[in-house]
Amino acid sequence: MRRNLFALPAAALAAALLLAGCGGSSGSDSSSAPAADPGPETGTITFTGTDNAETYQPVIKAFEAKNPGIKVTYTQIPFDQFNATMQQRLSAKDAGIDVYTVDEPRVSQLAAKGFLVDLSDLDGRVKGSFSATAYETNRFRDKLWSLPMWNSTQFLFYNKTALAKAKVAPPTADPEQRWTWEQVEAAGRKAMQAGATKYGLFMEQPEAYYQLQPLAESLGGGSGIEGDDALTPAVETDGWKKAMQWYGATFASGLSPRGIGGFQTGPVFANGDVAFFVGGPWDLKIFGSSKIDWGVAPLPYFQGGKPVTPTGSWSLGINPASKQQGMARKFVEFATLDAAGNLATTSTTTIIPANLEAQKQYTPKMDAFSGAKTAGAAAITAYESEHTAVSRPVSVGYIQFEEVMAKAFADIRNGTNPDTRLHEATRQLTEAWRSIK
Amino acid sequence: MRQRQGLIALAFLAPALVCLAVLRIVPAISAVVESFYSESLLRGGRVFAGLGNYTDLLAGKEFRQSVGVTLLFTVLVNPIQVVVSFLLAVLFTQRAAGARLWRTLVILPIATPPAVSAVIWSVIYRPDGLANGVLERLGLPAQPFLTSPSQVLASLIVLLSWIGVGYWMLFLIAGIQEIPVEVREAALLDGAGPWRRMVSVILPLVRRPLAFVLVADTVSNLLVFAPVQILTKGGPNGNSNLLMYDVYNRAYAIGDIHVAQAEVVILVALTLVIVAGQFRLLRGDQ
């Protein structure tokens, strides 16, 4: 008997070794996903994303009404922790996630890691329902991995009262007469000097590639990634250096505030503490409840450069570990390919639906989201998507790229020399991508 | 009979053994095994890399900086927290008006999850936040706190001490209260002043809880994560990139799970060395 007592831990240890041996073999069985069992026809599926639960209530309600027997529960993971938590849960083959939101530039790496179900059979329908950019960014290695749900752009919000106090004529909403960053900077300083606001200019996501890419691209600096395999860093171009020198200086001079990040940026504008604020379509409604008087204008560009605006947003993907892929697929199709379903995803959050049919119905309404304050938003959105929108680069190393660049932006913001920091970022990217190659 | 007793003992122990195996031993072995492999997304497949991940790590500037920052942090934060906890424990075991109320207030931050504490402090440390407000009232210049490479670690130490000292103080209060009343009275009768009583009576008699606090505090500080993730993300310029955050960043943000596991192994080894050193020092005292 005593021998048996010892045998138990030994067996556990052997099992542990076996498990450990198998543990890491995940991920690489990527592109040849086996034809999955669609699972039951009715039941409850889980949908995971970053937005608050109210955002998806209308689409979930509409879907459940159309598909009796299927319930959808939504789980929110805060934006800051979303990517890391999902990496963790998806690599553990967590069947508790059926559908999840996918940031478009991350599609390639998620697909390569085997974290997305191949949806190529929907290719034809998707091609016809979305813009070419939205369609392409959801594809990787000639397969379709996720369906675009939303699109986005950026606006220059301005505090009307503060500009009036500083005797500055506010920018117009006409995209053909958009302001330059130099103009914004000068007007922002005037507002500060007049004591109208604490800060002149602030960006909603001051350390995010999504929002800072247009600065470098406006100066012809490129996306930051090049090469046939899109795994060569190119963040030391003249455009990147100039853009980052300007960006760092806005913080060094006090035009923009240091030390405020995450979701504390929007309230700085809503409280009337900043003259100009760069934010997304979601702010059209959020700022509607603020006490200040404001307006929207197109995103500025650098003098001598070209106007460039961000685009893209969340897509929906299915977890290969899901045991209910049939129901998950129905939900994903409803929320993206079905115009009414796609519209329902945008009824509480003012984001642009990616489905072209839904977009046609949605865009004209943008002008009235917050009364007269949002006048011009629809025309700006339509213009930008046709003329200035540049998507984030498609690369299997995008996740590393975004993480490394976010840290570089944070350091530049906090006062590190931009040239040396971009050089450091190049080194970090080369190192991070070595393991991918 | 002995066999039956053994079986019963085993039945009682089984849940703990299973938990130990599943929650501790398996992940530990898995981390060690996986740290010897690497994986390529472009080529696909997992290959044996030997000590490659370890040599890559040691050759990397970030990792070396991270180790340096972690060691500096450990050297600073632990003595500060232990000394402050001890002084507070001594203070709050005195018979003074309101001692219980103060004690409760000091313990209160324990009830706040670290993530929430970090969010509270992110507002305190803002350029227009509470901390700069207080400095302004005192006629002192505003400080950058979390955005300054030279202040970030100190700012984290203050925040972590705010969270931690109340907790460690509890153990020391328990230790002080176990000191026999006669001993304290004898010291009083001998005419020992408060300082003398603290150094010559209380300190030697709470050495065991003090040793526990030092070791447990060290381990918990080596595993600090949430405040770094929420407040600084390791910056500016890697000056708050503590090892535990670096592990998380490599594993789940950068997605290089194998190198991250090698780093976990190194972090555990480092913790063991530091803790072993502390035990040795404490034993030397006896």
Chai-1 contact restraints between the chains, C-beta under 6 A:
chainA,res_idxA,chainB,res_idxB,connection_type,confidence,min_distance_angstrom,max_distance_angstrom,comment,restraint_id
A,M1,B,Q3,contact,1.0,0.0,6.0,A-B,restraint_1
A,A12,B,A21,contact,1.0,0.0,6.0,A-B,restraint_2
A,A16,B,I25,contact,1.0,0.0,6.0,A-B,restraint_3
A,A16,B,V26,contact,1.0,0.0,6.0,A-B,restraint_4
A,A16,B,I29,contact,1.0,0.0,6.0,A-B,restraint_5
A,L19,B,V26,contact,1.0,0.0,6.0,A-B,restraint_6
A,A20,B,I29,contact,1.0,0.0,6.0,A-B,restraint_7
A,A20,B,S30,contact,1.0,0.0,6.0,A-B,restraint_8
A,A20,B,V33,contact,1.0,0.0,6.0,A-B,restraint_9
A,G23,B,S30,contact,1.0,0.0,6.0,A-B,restraint_10
A,G24,B,E34,contact,1.0,0.0,6.0,A-B,restraint_11
A,G24,B,Y37,contact,1.0,0.0,6.0,A-B,restraint_12
A,S25,B,R46,contact,1.0,0.0,6.0,A-B,restraint_13
A,S28,B,G44,contact,1.0,0.0,6.0,A-B,restraint_14
A,S28,B,G45,contact,1.0,0.0,6.0,A-B,restraint_15
A,A84,B,Y252,contact,1.0,0.0,6.0,A-B,restraint_16
A,A84,B,A253,contact,1.0,0.0,6.0,A-B,restraint_17
A,Q87,B,Y252,contact,1.0,0.0,6.0,A-B,restraint_18
A,Q87,B,G255,contact,1.0,0.0,6.0,A-B,restraint_19
A,Q88,B,Y252,contact,1.0,0.0,6.0,A-B,restraint_20
A,A112,B,L41,contact,1.0,0.0,6.0,A-B,restraint_21
A,P257,B,P127,contact,1.0,0.0,6.0,A-B,restraint_22
A,R258,B,T147,contact,1.0,0.0,6.0,A-B,restraint_23
A,G259,B,R126,contact,1.0,0.0,6.0,A-B,restraint_24
A,G259,B,P127,contact,1.0,0.0,6.0,A-B,restraint_25
A,G259,B,L146,contact,1.0,0.0,6.0,A-B,restraint_26
A,G259,B,T147,contact,1.0,0.0,6.0,A-B,restraint_27
A,I260,B,R126,contact,1.0,0.0,6.0,A-B,restraint_28
A,V396,B,L41,contact,1.0,0.0,6.0,A-B,restraint_29
A,I399,B,G255,contact,1.0,0.0,6.0,A-B,restraint_30
A,Q400,B,I254,contact,1.0,0.0,6.0,A-B,restraint_31
A,E403,B,A253,contact,1.0,0.0,6.0,A-B,restraint_32
A,E403,B,I254,contact,1.0,0.0,6.0,A-B,restraint_33
A,K407,B,G235,contact,1.0,0.0,6.0,A-B,restraint_34
A,A410,B,G235,contact,1.0,0.0,6.0,A-B,restraint_35
A,D411,B,G235,contact,1.0,0.0,6.0,A-B,restraint_36
A,D411,B,P236,contact,1.0,0.0,6.0,A-B,restraint_37
A,D411,B,N237,contact,1.0,0.0,6.0,A-B,restraint_38
A,N414,B,T147,contact,1.0,0.0,6.0,A-B,restraint_39
A,N414,B,P236,contact,1.0,0.0,6.0,A-B,restraint_40
A,T416,B,N237,contact,1.0,0.0,6.0,A-B,restraint_41
A,A432,B,I254,contact,1.0,0.0,6.0,A-B,restraint_42
A,S435,B,D256,contact,1.0,0.0,6.0,A-B,restraint_43
A,I436,B,L41,contact,1.0,0.0,6.0,A-B,restraint_44
A,I436,B,L42,contact,1.0,0.0,6.0,A-B,restraint_45
A,K437,B,L42,contact,1.0,0.0,6.0,A-B,restraint_46
